[in-house]
Amino acid sequence: METTLTYEQAYKELASIASEIENETISVDVLAEKVKKASQLITFCQAKLKSTETEVNKIIAQMESSSQQ
């Protein structure tokens, strides 16, 4: 059963990784792996935000065109 990653889950994981790095609780052996995962999560979050922005703009445009008729 595959679960779909949500923005909130990705953000929480990013915050966790950032906290580990800031607190230096992360092992050097897994640092590169965590940074790679963080990069993937950042890309996911940026895409999700862009997609949401596009969708919201479409809805606003539809509302504006409906109100002008």
N, CA, C and O atoms as CSV, one atom per row, in Angstrom:
chain,resi,resn,atom,element,x,y,z
A,1,MET,N,N,0.839,-1.190,0.000
A,1,MET,CA,C,0.000,0.000,0.000
A,1,MET,C,C,0.883,1.252,0.000
A,1,MET,O,O,1.631,1.494,0.947
A,2,GLU,N,N,0.788,2.031,-1.057
A,2,GLU,CA,C,1.620,3.218,-1.204
A,2,GLU,C,C,0.894,4.435,-0.649
A,2,GLU,O,O,-0.272,4.667,-0.965
A,3,THR,N,N,1.580,5.203,0.169
A,3,THR,CA,C,0.981,6.416,0.696
A,3,THR,C,C,1.504,7.609,-0.088
A,3,THR,O,O,2.654,7.625,-0.525
A,4,THR,N,N,0.656,8.595,-0.258
A,4,THR,CA,C,1.039,9.795,-0.976
A,4,THR,C,C,1.589,10.799,0.020
A,4,THR,O,O,0.966,11.086,1.042
A,5,LEU,N,N,2.748,11.323,-0.287
A,5,LEU,CA,C,3.386,12.310,0.568
A,5,LEU,C,C,2.618,13.622,0.495
A,5,LEU,O,O,2.303,14.105,-0.593
A,6,THR,N,N,2.321,14.193,1.646
A,6,THR,CA,C,1.659,15.496,1.676
A,6,THR,C,C,2.694,16.579,1.921
A,6,THR,O,O,3.816,16.301,2.345
A,7,TYR,N,N,2.308,17.803,1.652
A,7,TYR,CA,C,3.193,18.936,1.881
A,7,TYR,C,C,3.587,18.994,3.362
A,7,TYR,O,O,4.749,19.220,3.698
A,8,GLU,N,N,2.603,18.788,4.235
A,8,GLU,CA,C,2.859,18.862,5.674
A,8,GLU,C,C,3.862,17.798,6.121
A,8,GLU,O,O,4.745,18.076,6.933
A,9,GLN,N,N,3.726,16.594,5.598
A,9,GLN,CA,C,4.658,15.518,5.950
A,9,GLN,C,C,6.071,15.857,5.470
A,9,GLN,O,O,7.045,15.669,6.198
A,10,ALA,N,N,6.166,16.352,4.248
A,10,ALA,CA,C,7.468,16.713,3.683
A,10,ALA,C,C,8.099,17.836,4.501
A,10,ALA,O,O,9.297,17.811,4.784
A,11,TYR,N,N,7.282,18.824,4.878
A,11,TYR,CA,C,7.793,19.955,5.648
A,11,TYR,C,C,8.292,19.497,7.022
A,11,TYR,O,O,9.343,19.941,7.485
A,12,LYS,N,N,7.532,18.608,7.669
A,12,LYS,CA,C,7.948,18.096,8.981
A,12,LYS,C,C,9.254,17.311,8.879
A,12,LYS,O,O,10.126,17.432,9.740
A,13,GLU,N,N,9.384,16.511,7.829
A,13,GLU,CA,C,10.618,15.744,7.638
A,13,GLU,C,C,11.801,16.675,7.377
A,13,GLU,O,O,12.899,16.455,7.887
A,14,LEU,N,N,11.563,17.718,6.575
A,14,LEU,CA,C,12.613,18.710,6.320
A,14,LEU,C,C,13.036,19.393,7.617
A,14,LEU,O,O,14.228,19.568,7.873
A,15,ALA,N,N,12.060,19.776,8.431
A,15,ALA,CA,C,12.358,20.427,9.707
A,15,ALA,C,C,13.168,19.503,10.604
A,15,ALA,O,O,14.090,19.944,11.289
A,16,SER,N,N,12.821,18.223,10.596
A,16,SER,CA,C,13.538,17.239,11.399
A,16,SER,C,C,14.993,17.105,10.945
A,16,SER,O,O,15.912,17.071,11.764
A,17,ILE,N,N,15.185,17.029,9.632
A,17,ILE,CA,C,16.541,16.922,9.076
A,17,ILE,C,C,17.339,18.177,9.423
A,17,ILE,O,O,18.495,18.087,9.837
A,18,ALA,N,N,16.723,19.340,9.254
A,18,ALA,CA,C,17.409,20.600,9.557
A,18,ALA,C,C,17.800,20.649,11.032
A,18,ALA,O,O,18.900,21.088,11.369
A,19,SER,N,N,16.916,20.207,11.897
A,19,SER,CA,C,17.193,20.193,13.331
A,19,SER,C,C,18.365,19.270,13.660
A,19,SER,O,O,19.237,19.618,14.456
A,20,GLU,N,N,18.373,18.095,13.042
A,20,GLU,CA,C,19.472,17.147,13.260
A,20,GLU,C,C,20.807,17.754,12.844
A,20,GLU,O,O,21.811,17.609,13.541
A,21,ILE,N,N,20.808,18.441,11.691
A,21,ILE,CA,C,22.042,19.045,11.187
A,21,ILE,C,C,22.475,20.203,12.093
A,21,ILE,O,O,23.651,20.316,12.439
A,22,GLU,N,N,21.518,21.066,12.478
A,22,GLU,CA,C,21.829,22.206,13.330
A,22,GLU,C,C,22.348,21.772,14.694
A,22,GLU,O,O,23.270,22.384,15.233
A,23,ASN,N,N,21.767,20.728,15.248
A,23,ASN,CA,C,22.162,20.244,16.575
A,23,ASN,C,C,23.351,19.296,16.523
A,23,ASN,O,O,23.823,18.802,17.547
A,24,GLU,N,N,23.819,19.059,15.313
A,24,GLU,CA,C,24.956,18.162,15.083
A,24,GLU,C,C,24.722,16.773,15.667
A,24,GLU,O,O,25.656,16.122,16.135
A,25,THR,N,N,23.464,16.323,15.635
A,25,THR,CA,C,23.137,14.982,16.128
A,25,THR,C,C,23.147,13.957,15.002
A,25,THR,O,O,22.847,12.781,15.208
A,26,ILE,N,N,23.492,14.420,13.825
A,26,ILE,CA,C,23.492,13.538,12.656
A,26,ILE,C,C,24.910,13.010,12.425
A,26,ILE,O,O,25.887,13.754,12.510
A,27,SER,N,N,24.997,11.752,12.142
A,27,SER,CA,C,26.282,11.113,11.887
A,27,SER,C,C,26.827,11.558,10.534
A,27,SER,O,O,26.075,11.729,9.575
A,28,VAL,N,N,28.123,11.740,10.472
A,28,VAL,CA,C,28.778,12.100,9.208
A,28,VAL,C,C,28.500,11.032,8.159
A,28,VAL,O,O,28.424,11.328,6.966
A,29,ASP,N,N,28.349,9.796,8.606
A,29,ASP,CA,C,28.107,8.685,7.681
A,29,ASP,C,C,26.781,8.813,6.947
A,29,ASP,O,O,26.646,8.310,5.832
A,30,VAL,N,N,25.807,9.474,7.547
A,30,VAL,CA,C,24.500,9.599,6.895
A,30,VAL,C,C,24.191,11.037,6.465
A,30,VAL,O,O,23.107,11.320,5.954
A,31,LEU,N,N,25.144,11.930,6.673
A,31,LEU,CA,C,24.926,13.338,6.328
A,31,LEU,C,C,24.571,13.528,4.860
A,31,LEU,O,O,23.597,14.211,4.547
A,32,ALA,N,N,25.341,12.938,3.958
A,32,ALA,CA,C,25.080,13.090,2.520
A,32,ALA,C,C,23.702,12.543,2.162
A,32,ALA,O,O,22.983,13.132,1.355
A,33,GLU,N,N,23.340,11.418,2.766
A,33,GLU,CA,C,22.023,10.818,2.511
A,33,GLU,C,C,20.902,11.759,2.972
A,33,GLU,O,O,19.901,11.926,2.275
A,34,LYS,N,N,21.078,12.365,4.139
A,34,LYS,CA,C,20.062,13.289,4.670
A,34,LYS,C,C,19.967,14.551,3.814
A,34,LYS,O,O,18.871,15.056,3.568
A,35,VAL,N,N,21.113,15.060,3.361
A,35,VAL,CA,C,21.114,16.255,2.515
A,35,VAL,C,C,20.431,15.949,1.182
A,35,VAL,O,O,19.687,16.779,0.659
A,36,LYS,N,N,20.682,14.764,0.635
A,36,LYS,CA,C,20.024,14.360,-0.617
A,36,LYS,C,C,18.514,14.262,-0.411
A,36,LYS,O,O,17.742,14.724,-1.250
A,37,LYS,N,N,18.095,13.667,0.694
A,37,LYS,CA,C,16.669,13.547,0.997
A,37,LYS,C,C,16.058,14.935,1.176
A,37,LYS,O,O,14.957,15.193,0.689
A,38,ALA,N,N,16.757,15.824,1.864
A,38,ALA,CA,C,16.267,17.188,2.062
A,38,ALA,C,C,16.089,17.893,0.716
A,38,ALA,O,O,15.108,18.607,0.508
A,39,SER,N,N,17.033,17.689,-0.184
A,39,SER,CA,C,16.943,18.285,-1.519
A,39,SER,C,C,15.701,17.792,-2.257
A,39,SER,O,O,15.004,18.575,-2.903
A,40,GLN,N,N,15.428,16.493,-2.158
A,40,GLN,CA,C,14.242,15.915,-2.789
A,40,GLN,C,C,12.968,16.488,-2.171
A,40,GLN,O,O,12.007,16.788,-2.880
A,41,LEU,N,N,12.964,16.638,-0.854
A,41,LEU,CA,C,11.792,17.186,-0.169
A,41,LEU,C,C,11.565,18.646,-0.539
A,41,LEU,O,O,10.424,19.073,-0.715
A,42,ILE,N,N,12.652,19.417,-0.658
A,42,ILE,CA,C,12.535,20.819,-1.061
A,42,ILE,C,C,11.946,20.916,-2.463
A,42,ILE,O,O,11.061,21.734,-2.714
A,43,THR,N,N,12.432,20.089,-3.368
A,43,THR,CA,C,11.909,20.070,-4.734
A,43,THR,C,C,10.427,19.719,-4.735
A,43,THR,O,O,9.640,20.345,-5.444
A,44,PHE,N,N,10.043,18.716,-3.939
A,44,PHE,CA,C,8.639,18.315,-3.822
A,44,PHE,C,C,7.794,19.480,-3.306
A,44,PHE,O,O,6.738,19.780,-3.864
A,45,CYS,N,N,8.260,20.134,-2.240
A,45,CYS,CA,C,7.491,21.237,-1.646
A,45,CYS,C,C,7.342,22.403,-2.616
A,45,CYS,O,O,6.269,22.998,-2.716
A,46,GLN,N,N,8.419,22.731,-3.331
A,46,GLN,CA,C,8.348,23.819,-4.308
A,46,GLN,C,C,7.346,23.500,-5.414
A,46,GLN,O,O,6.571,24.364,-5.823
A,47,ALA,N,N,7.363,22.263,-5.895
A,47,ALA,CA,C,6.423,21.854,-6.948
A,47,ALA,C,C,4.991,21.903,-6.437
A,47,ALA,O,O,4.085,22.337,-7.148
A,48,LYS,N,N,4.791,21.454,-5.199
A,48,LYS,CA,C,3.447,21.452,-4.606
A,48,LYS,C,C,2.930,22.880,-4.462
A,48,LYS,O,O,1.769,23.158,-4.765
A,49,LEU,N,N,3.799,23.788,-3.996
A,49,LEU,CA,C,3.393,25.185,-3.846
A,49,LEU,C,C,3.065,25.820,-5.196
A,49,LEU,O,O,2.083,26.551,-5.321
A,50,LYS,N,N,3.887,25.537,-6.203
A,50,LYS,CA,C,3.654,26.085,-7.545
A,50,LYS,C,C,2.346,25.553,-8.115
A,50,LYS,O,O,1.572,26.307,-8.705
A,51,SER,N,N,2.097,24.261,-7.942
A,51,SER,CA,C,0.864,23.646,-8.420
A,51,SER,C,C,-0.355,24.258,-7.728
A,51,SER,O,O,-1.367,24.544,-8.368
A,52,THR,N,N,-0.243,24.449,-6.430
A,52,THR,CA,C,-1.347,25.041,-5.672
A,52,THR,C,C,-1.583,26.476,-6.107
A,52,THR,O,O,-2.730,26.899,-6.247
A,53,GLU,N,N,-0.514,27.230,-6.322
A,53,GLU,CA,C,-0.638,28.614,-6.771
A,53,GLU,C,C,-1.347,28.677,-8.129
A,53,GLU,O,O,-2.233,29.506,-8.335
A,54,THR,N,N,-0.952,27.801,-9.043
A,54,THR,CA,C,-1.573,27.748,-10.368
A,54,THR,C,C,-3.058,27.431,-10.254
A,54,THR,O,O,-3.886,28.069,-10.904
A,55,GLU,N,N,-3.393,26.449,-9.433
A,55,GLU,CA,C,-4.793,26.049,-9.244
A,55,GLU,C,C,-5.620,27.185,-8.642
A,55,GLU,O,O,-6.737,27.447,-9.088
A,56,VAL,N,N,-5.074,27.852,-7.637
A,56,VAL,CA,C,-5.784,28.964,-7.003
A,56,VAL,C,C,-5.993,30.095,-8.006
A,56,VAL,O,O,-7.070,30.689,-8.053
A,57,ASN,N,N,-4.979,30.394,-8.803
A,57,ASN,CA,C,-5.115,31.451,-9.813
A,57,ASN,C,C,-6.188,31.113,-10.841
A,57,ASN,O,O,-6.922,31.997,-11.283
A,58,LYS,N,N,-6.287,29.824,-11.231
A,58,LYS,CA,C,-7.345,29.398,-12.161
A,58,LYS,C,C,-8.720,29.608,-11.547
A,58,LYS,O,O,-9.637,30.091,-12.211
A,59,ILE,N,N,-8.860,29.245,-10.285
A,59,ILE,CA,C,-10.146,29.389,-9.598
A,59,ILE,C,C,-10.527,30.860,-9.496
A,59,ILE,O,O,-11.680,31.222,-9.729
A,60,ILE,N,N,-9.562,31.708,-9.149
A,60,ILE,CA,C,-9.827,33.143,-9.044
A,60,ILE,C,C,-10.225,33.702,-10.404
A,60,ILE,O,O,-11.158,34.499,-10.494
A,61,ALA,N,N,-9.535,33.298,-11.456
A,61,ALA,CA,C,-9.862,33.769,-12.805
A,61,ALA,C,C,-11.274,33.338,-13.200
A,61,ALA,O,O,-12.015,34.114,-13.803
A,62,GLN,N,N,-11.646,32.100,-12.860
A,62,GLN,CA,C,-12.996,31.621,-13.163
A,62,GLN,C,C,-14.036,32.421,-12.383
A,62,GLN,O,O,-15.089,32.768,-12.918
A,63,MET,N,N,-13.742,32.707,-11.139
A,63,MET,CA,C,-14.680,33.486,-10.306
A,63,MET,C,C,-14.843,34.895,-10.861
A,63,MET,O,O,-15.953,35.426,-10.902
A,64,GLU,N,N,-13.748,35.495,-11.284
A,64,GLU,CA,C,-13.788,36.849,-11.830
A,64,GLU,C,C,-14.562,36.891,-13.141
A,64,GLU,O,O,-15.334,37.821,-13.374
A,65,SER,N,N,-14.361,35.889,-14.003
A,65,SER,CA,C,-15.084,35.878,-15.277
A,65,SER,C,C,-16.564,35.585,-15.061
A,65,SER,O,O,-17.401,36.092,-15.807
A,66,SER,N,N,-16.897,34.795,-14.079
A,66,SER,CA,C,-18.303,34.501,-13.758
A,66,SER,C,C,-19.010,35.726,-13.203
A,66,SER,O,O,-20.181,35.953,-13.507
A,67,SER,N,N,-18.321,36.513,-12.398
A,67,SER,CA,C,-18.933,37.684,-11.783
A,67,SER,C,C,-19.113,38.822,-12.794
A,67,SER,O,O,-19.910,39.731,-12.564
A,68,GLN,N,N,-18.377,38.777,-13.910
A,68,GLN,CA,C,-18.481,39.830,-14.910
A,68,GLN,C,C,-19.590,39.557,-15.919
A,68,GLN,O,O,-19.909,40.414,-16.742
A,69,GLN,N,N,-20.167,38.384,-15.857
A,69,GLN,CA,C,-21.219,38.042,-16.828
A,69,GLN,C,C,-22.564,38.467,-16.339
A,69,GLN,O,O,-23.564,38.260,-17.026
